[in-house]
Amino acid sequence: MTLDGRLIEIRGRSRVTVFECRKILSYGTEEIVLCVADGTVAVYGEALLCVSYNAGCVSVEGRIDGVSFRDPKGGGKADADK
């Protein structure tokens, strides 16, 4: 799946991989927020765990309930999966 040129890979409800990640902005078991070039990508769910962060590629595992993208000004939300 591509949102504004960012590649997000969703595998079932248990794994999300975000490419071109600049840094992890917040990290919790129910929400992980990632900084990408044009805003943020948030992964929502339960028992979330960042299992890989290498060369701008972040993989999150757990029970994935949703993924959203926001531009830097807080608008422009697009849901990828719910």
C-alpha positions as CSV (number, residue, x, y, z in Angstrom):
1,M,0.0,0.0,0.0
2,T,1.3,3.4,-0.8
3,L,0.2,6.6,0.9
4,D,1.6,9.8,-0.6
5,G,4.6,7.9,-2.0
6,R,5.3,6.0,1.3
7,L,5.2,2.3,1.2
8,I,3.4,0.6,4.0
9,E,3.2,-3.2,4.0
10,I,0.4,-4.8,6.1
11,R,0.6,-8.6,6.6
12,G,-2.7,-9.8,8.1
13,R,-3.5,-8.2,11.4
14,S,-0.1,-9.1,13.0
15,R,2.6,-7.1,11.2
16,V,3.1,-3.7,9.6
17,T,6.3,-2.5,7.9
18,V,6.8,1.2,7.1
19,F,9.6,2.2,4.7
20,E,11.4,5.6,4.6
21,C,10.9,6.1,8.4
22,R,13.0,8.9,9.8
23,K,12.5,8.2,13.5
24,I,10.1,6.8,16.1
25,L,8.2,9.7,17.7
26,S,6.3,7.7,20.3
27,Y,6.3,4.1,21.4
28,G,3.6,2.2,23.4
29,T,1.9,-1.1,23.4
30,E,-1.3,0.4,21.9
31,E,0.2,3.0,19.6
32,I,3.5,3.6,17.7
33,V,4.0,6.8,15.8
34,L,6.6,7.1,13.1
35,C,8.1,10.2,11.5
36,V,8.2,10.0,7.7
37,A,9.2,12.7,5.1
38,D,5.8,14.4,4.9
39,G,4.3,13.7,8.3
40,T,3.6,10.8,10.5
41,V,2.3,7.2,10.3
42,A,0.6,5.8,13.4
43,V,0.0,2.1,14.0
44,Y,-2.8,1.3,16.5
45,G,-3.5,-2.0,18.2
46,E,-2.7,-4.2,21.2
47,A,0.6,-5.7,22.4
48,L,2.5,-3.7,19.8
49,L,6.3,-4.2,19.6
50,C,8.8,-2.7,17.2
51,V,10.7,-5.8,16.1
52,S,13.0,-4.2,13.6
53,Y,14.3,-0.7,12.8
54,N,17.1,-0.7,10.2
55,A,18.0,1.7,7.4
56,G,14.7,3.6,7.6
57,C,12.5,0.4,7.6
58,V,10.4,-0.2,10.8
59,S,8.5,-3.4,11.4
60,V,5.8,-3.5,14.1
61,E,4.2,-6.7,15.3
62,G,1.2,-7.3,17.6
63,R,-2.6,-7.2,17.1
64,I,-2.9,-4.4,14.4
65,D,-6.2,-2.5,14.6
66,G,-5.4,0.3,12.3
67,V,-2.8,2.5,10.5
68,S,-3.1,6.2,9.7
69,F,-1.1,8.8,7.9
70,R,-1.1,12.5,8.8
71,D,0.6,15.5,7.3
72,P,2.9,17.7,9.5
73,K,0.1,20.2,10.3
74,G,-2.2,17.5,11.8
75,G,-4.7,17.3,8.9
76,G,-5.0,15.0,5.9
77,K,-5.6,11.8,7.8
78,A,-6.0,8.7,5.6
79,D,-6.9,5.3,7.2
80,A,-5.0,2.4,5.7
81,D,-6.6,-0.5,7.6
82,K,-9.2,-0.9,10.4
